[in-house]
């Protein structure tokens, strides 16, 4: 098999194996499956699938390389996994802890930089996760694969150089972890965008690098014959010809005072610093001008493609940068240069340049308004010379006889599309690169660098050849194009999922990919795209439900007991909660959320929604089949609740070490465990069989607790060994943002030192800072203390908690009995954390008070309740869910500000499930 793959990579002829079949050559394999795909495309039912891209049969077939890649849903995906993967066997023992990774590592690697995309997690950031969660030959899935880095990482596990292997092995050894098992994994990649899957396929499907290098050089050389004359200019000696690297085009404006024409580059660009001046004089009247005062000028033109008269921004060629040999020069355009430009303007548009109208979309009609830039059709993105060059490039790449080399030539050429469009700004101070375009947006600047194809692609060709000569890919990857909400895979067939889905309204992928996809003739069906897009009437609830459908599909195809890693890249707490709810509603259980501390270079666990200002990594697992089966038999009982806890604790990290000290493991906090328990039962449409106080009381009697964390009996020994090696107990990092976190902060404070109200108040006030939720009522410290803690009034025996603190910290009180008057006097009026038995009584009393206040919210008749207590809402929603009173949940939810509901995971979960139950007629 390895020989066959090597032959495939080197381009040698000979038999190849594919999905258990042997073909005379790779061309025979491709021809066989293309014929089958063509027959599939004739089936209307096949084309009606959600997320099926928009394009002709011919265009889809031209992009595809079946069965490894199809620019539509891949009919051979399930067969690929069945042939190369291993069926789920519940008898096979599998156990892993969550793994934190640095999602920024590897962004300078040559493979990462081989092809750009809007957002990318580098393959070197993904490799440790795949090694940790899988074995060689396992199947890894990424349903939002983008440019295909998960596939590259899966293959890198088998081809990584010895230096990388040694470094990773030493790191794991220092962390006390077993050495990774090296060897390639199989990968299944899916994305809604044909542009993305085309990039991912070419990253991961083998090709003959030497043949590509030769073809790439021939392509660029052939460009000289076609359009070389368009990029020639005379040197100052009037005889020597130079090649134009780029031409700077300036937007022309009108002075608001004298109506004189202003060339923006000539007047606003500082010739020495190459920076735009804040203000500059009008060359005609001397009035002080700024960019905001200028009025853009337009000119009427006949669109040679449509025959219509159009208004386009008035531009002037202002500067030419050219080279003779290795020396670069610059000059103002001469009369000869302008004559060449006029000659090009009169040429017909090459047929390869797409002329389709840009459909209504957020990125071109609302956020950026491309019509102001004179862009209503795809070909308007290109000035006439750039259109001629791009048309020639595309035609020559598409004309190559070898299908695999042809595909990679297109992969190579399409990287010039953005750089040769008017989106490329003249930005000479930006790391010496002049054709910079803004990421994640369509933006036409006042200065445009119209680059030659050689300026963009000469160096790119050499880098690609060098990069892919060192990355030995094999046919380990299958790529499909469609929605992640409908994957053509069997149940319980995937070993691990790594995914970086779209988060909220960060990036409008379908909009941004339209420019490149138009050249392929296959565009994204944006209807099932999981984003927040007001232009497409997709708000946060729609986004959450789309993500839930995708996560539910992930849950269906993942093997029981296996893991999923989700990279989260959004700073909004509401989006973060929507993702957590979608995950839990789909049947996953979150085991850890970590963020990289970029200052200290270490990982920290996320404790609240106020900490989502950087990239987060969510580790979640699909509960094993045994838990599900037992739940189906027993239903919602206290025993099934403790069964869940037992299973959940088994999936959590036992220890985490940071800077030589143990970290507090947030997911082992009793309240966090209860949150996961509630989400689990709500997801199963079942009442939660334990109240909060019943749960906390039962937890203490069933499981050992250390430093505020809960463990299984077999785990606590390991923890105690680590604990004995550290100087201090781990502390939970608290972000006080609502009443619950304020209670937790006071509890931590009082555990360390039982104190009087006067002692606590100054420190408590410091915690109620900028992180406090906008619509959350700020609690009075006295009310928090009365409802949640106990105060020693001076009568009777001093409580053990206070006695222990005073006798330890005050020399004159050591050894005194609990009834000693001296101790009694010092202990009076101190608040303390009650012992578990009294805490249960206090919790019941508090719950009763909260539900009483919830009745006030129910009786509220106004439009919106401006300020609420989150603890009251949680208690009321929980009680209503237990009573199947969905109407109360929905009624209160409609009275709340959106942020109140969207920024709390528990409220959002119960509201979403109540809405579902109501719609289902339950």
HUWOWO-V664894 format. One record per helix or strand. SS is the DSSP state (~ for helix, > for strand). FROM is the first residue (numbers start at 1). TO is the last residue. Records with the same first field share a line. If there is no record, write none. Layout:
# HUWOWO-V664894
SS: FROM-TO  FROM-TO
This chain:
# HUWOWO-V664894
~: 2-10  26-41  44-47  57-63  77-84  112-114  123-133  149-159  162-174  194-204  209-231  264-268  291-293  335-345  362-365  370-373  378-381  384-398  403-416  453-470  509-520  526-528  534-536  540-557  573-585  609-611  625-634  638-651  666-668  670-683  692-702  713-724  739-752  757-767  781-788  800-809  811-813  821-827  836-859  870-882  886-895  898-902  905-919
>: 16-18  21-23  54-55  65-65  69-69  139-142  186-191  232-234  241-254  261-263  269-269  276-276  280-281  288-289  295-296  298-302  309-313  315-324  327-331  357-357  377-377  425-426  435-436  447-451  477-481  494-499  522-523  533-533  538-538  558-568  588-597  602-605  616-622  657-658  661-662  669-669  705-706  709-710  755-755  776-776  790-791  831-832  865-865  868-868  896-896
